Amino acid sequence: FDHPATIFAAHFLGHSNILEGKIAEGATSGDQTEIELPGGRRLRGRWRSHSEARSGRPAVATFRPERVELVSADTISTDDAITGTIETAAFLGDSYTYVVSAVGLELRVNSPIERSFQPGDKVCLALEPEHCHIFAETDAPSGAHQPSPSRNGDENDQ
């Protein structure tokens, strides 16, 4: 659950956010590497594939919604976080579940009730590298990648 060996295991139980990109140039050290997302944003994580992490190689980063720290965009350096906008907020009693529009996707984030945000709020998603798992794209089963949802979040609207 916390240390998946495959993409399938990474999102077998519950939801995982999945981002596609490529291994960043000169960004691999030991078991850590960086994935460059569309638009140039980089995300650090642990390389989980058995093959070598080569620069420019297509890759997939995955992380669980509860492993992300969500903070107001004006309180954290954007060098260490992905910036986005709250699209939806759902109060679950002991936590909130948010859908955040960021890096061209809608990402799910679970957050404690001590931090509440409203739709339209600008936020940063901070993620420690040990909670981000990066795999070679060829390790992904067909259909495992998260499709780019419509801007309003409702895929049925035309």
C-alpha positions in Angstrom: 0.0 0.0 0.0 2.7 2.5 1.0 5.5 1.1 -1.1 4.0 -0.3 -4.3 6.1 -2.4 -6.5 3.8 -1.9 -9.6 1.4 0.7 -10.9 -1.4 -1.8 -10.4 -0.5 -2.1 -6.7 -0.2 1.7 -6.3 -3.9 2.2 -7.1 -5.4 -1.3 -6.3 -7.0 -0.1 -3.0 -8.7 3.2 -3.2 -7.8 6.1 -5.4 -4.4 7.2 -6.6 -3.5 10.3 -8.6 -1.7 9.5 -11.8 0.5 12.0 -13.8 2.3 11.3 -17.0 5.6 12.8 -18.0 9.1 11.9 -18.7 12.2 11.4 -16.6 13.9 14.8 -16.2 17.4 15.3 -17.5 20.1 14.5 -14.9 17.5 14.0 -12.2 18.2 10.5 -11.0 20.1 9.8 -7.8 19.9 6.4 -6.1 16.3 5.3 -5.9 15.0 8.9 -6.4 14.3 10.6 -9.7 12.3 13.5 -11.0 9.5 13.3 -13.6 9.0 16.3 -15.8 5.3 17.0 -16.3 3.7 18.7 -19.3 4.5 22.4 -19.0 7.9 21.8 -17.4 6.9 21.3 -13.8 9.0 18.6 -12.0 8.0 16.2 -9.3 10.4 14.2 -7.2 9.7 10.6 -6.2 11.0 7.1 -5.8 11.8 5.1 -8.9 9.8 1.8 -8.6 10.5 0.1 -11.9 13.0 -2.7 -12.3 14.5 -1.1 -15.4 16.8 1.9 -15.4 15.5 5.5 -15.1 16.9 7.1 -18.2 16.5 10.8 -19.0 13.7 11.5 -21.4 12.1 8.1 -20.9 8.2 8.3 -20.6 7.2 7.8 -17.0 4.1 7.8 -14.7 4.0 9.3 -11.2 1.4 8.2 -8.7 0.5 9.3 -5.2 -2.4 8.8 -2.8 -4.7 11.7 -2.0 -4.0 11.4 1.8 -0.3 11.8 1.2 -0.6 15.4 -0.1 -0.4 18.5 2.1 -2.7 21.1 0.9 -1.9 24.7 1.8 -2.9 28.2 0.6 -0.9 29.2 -2.5 0.5 32.3 -0.7 2.0 30.3 2.2 4.5 28.0 0.5 7.3 28.2 -2.1 6.0 27.0 -5.5 9.4 25.4 -6.1 8.4 22.5 -3.9 4.7 22.2 -4.7 2.2 22.0 -7.5 -0.1 24.9 -7.7 -3.8 24.6 -8.5 -7.4 25.7 -7.9 -10.0 24.0 -5.7 -12.8 22.8 -8.0 -14.9 20.9 -5.4 -14.9 20.4 -1.7 -16.7 17.6 0.1 -16.9 17.6 3.9 -16.7 14.0 5.2 -17.1 14.5 8.9 -13.5 14.0 10.0 -11.8 15.3 6.8 -12.4 17.0 3.4 -12.0 15.6 0.0 -11.0 18.1 -2.7 -10.7 18.0 -6.4 -7.9 20.3 -7.4 -7.4 21.5 -11.0 -3.6 21.4 -11.5 -1.0 20.5 -14.2 -3.9 20.0 -16.7 -5.6 17.4 -14.6 -8.1 17.1 -11.7 -6.3 15.7 -8.7 -8.0 14.3 -5.6 -6.6 15.4 -2.2 -7.8 14.4 1.3 -7.2 16.9 4.0 -7.9 17.2 7.8 -10.7 19.4 8.9 -8.3 21.9 10.4 -7.6 23.2 6.9 -10.7 24.0 4.8 -10.8 25.5 1.4 -13.6 26.7 -0.9 -14.0 26.2 -4.7 -12.0 28.8 -6.4 -9.2 29.0 -3.8 -5.7 28.9 -5.1 -3.7 26.2 -3.3 -0.4 24.3 -3.4 -0.1 20.6 -3.2 3.1 19.7 -1.3 4.2 16.1 -1.6 7.2 14.4 0.0 9.3 12.3 -2.4 8.8 9.1 -0.4 5.1 9.3 -1.1 5.4 9.8 -4.8 6.1 6.6 -6.8 7.5 6.9 -10.3 7.3 4.0 -12.8 8.3 3.5 -16.4 5.3 4.2 -18.6 5.7 0.7 -20.1 4.9 -0.8 -16.7 1.4 0.7 -16.8 -1.4 -1.7 -17.8 -3.6 -0.5 -20.7 -6.1 2.1 -19.5 -4.3 2.8 -16.2 -3.6 6.4 -17.0 -5.9 9.1 -15.7 -7.7 10.8 -18.6 -7.8 14.5 -18.8 -11.3 15.4 -17.5 -13.4 18.2 -18.9 -12.8 21.7 -17.4 -16.1 21.7 -15.5 -15.4 18.2 -14.0 -18.6 16.7 -15.6 -17.6 14.4 -18.4 -21.3 14.1 -19.5 -21.7 17.7 -20.3 -21.4 18.5 -24.0 
